[in-house]
Amino acid sequence: MIVVPVKEGENIDRALKRFKRKFEKTGVIAELRRRQQFDKPSVIKRDKKMHAVYVQKLQQQED
């Protein structure tokens, strides 16, 4: 459960902004969107491999 203490005299908009930031960090929305459709394990593996190749190319360009 997310708890956002509101300090005396604090603007409610600022407290709401802190709540939204904490909620985003929990990853609930990202997990919900990911679960809305089924991805085959082979597709997931392929995407991870492509991402690893992309990251490796970026690291090689840095050097």
QUIPELIN-V486078 format. One record per residue. RES is the residue in three letters. PHI is phi in degrees with one decimal (999 if undefined). PSI is psi in whole degrees, 0 to 359 (999 if undefined). Layout:
# QUIPELIN-V486078
<<RES | PHI | PSI> <RES | PHI | PSI>>
This chain:
# QUIPELIN-V486078
<<MET | 999 | 136> <ILE | -91.2 | 127> <VAL | -118.2 | 126> <VAL | -123.4 | 101> <PRO | -70.4 | 133> <VAL | -98.5 | 120> <LYS | -77.1 | 160> <GLU | -60.7 | 125> <GLY | 77.9 | 8> <GLU | -80.7 | 143> <ASN | -68.0 | 135> <ILE | -66.2 | 331> <ASP | -64.5 | 321> <ARG | -66.9 | 319> <ALA | -65.4 | 320> <LEU | -64.3 | 321> <LYS | -63.7 | 319> <ARG | -64.0 | 320> <PHE | -61.6 | 314> <LYS | -61.4 | 320> <ARG | -64.9 | 316> <LYS | -64.6 | 319> <PHE | -63.7 | 319> <GLU | -63.4 | 322> <LYS | -68.1 | 336> <THR | -69.7 | 333> <GLY | 82.3 | 19> <VAL | -65.7 | 314> <ILE | -65.5 | 318> <ALA | -62.5 | 319> <GLU | -65.3 | 319> <LEU | -62.1 | 315> <ARG | -65.4 | 322> <ARG | -66.2 | 325> <ARG | -84.5 | 354> <GLN | -69.3 | 335> <GLN | -134.6 | 150> <PHE | -89.2 | 131> <ASP | -112.5 | 132> <LYS | -64.4 | 147> <PRO | -57.0 | 326> <SER | -67.5 | 325> <VAL | -69.4 | 319> <ILE | -62.7 | 316> <LYS | -63.1 | 319> <ARG | -63.9 | 318> <ASP | -63.8 | 319> <LYS | -63.5 | 321> <LYS | -66.8 | 317> <MET | -64.2 | 322> <HIS | -66.1 | 321> <ALA | -64.1 | 320> <VAL | -64.1 | 318> <TYR | -61.6 | 315> <VAL | -65.6 | 320> <GLN | -64.2 | 320> <LYS | -64.0 | 320> <LEU | -63.4 | 319> <GLN | -67.4 | 324> <GLN | -69.3 | 325> <GLN | -68.6 | 329> <GLU | -66.3 | 321> <ASP | -74.4 | 999>>
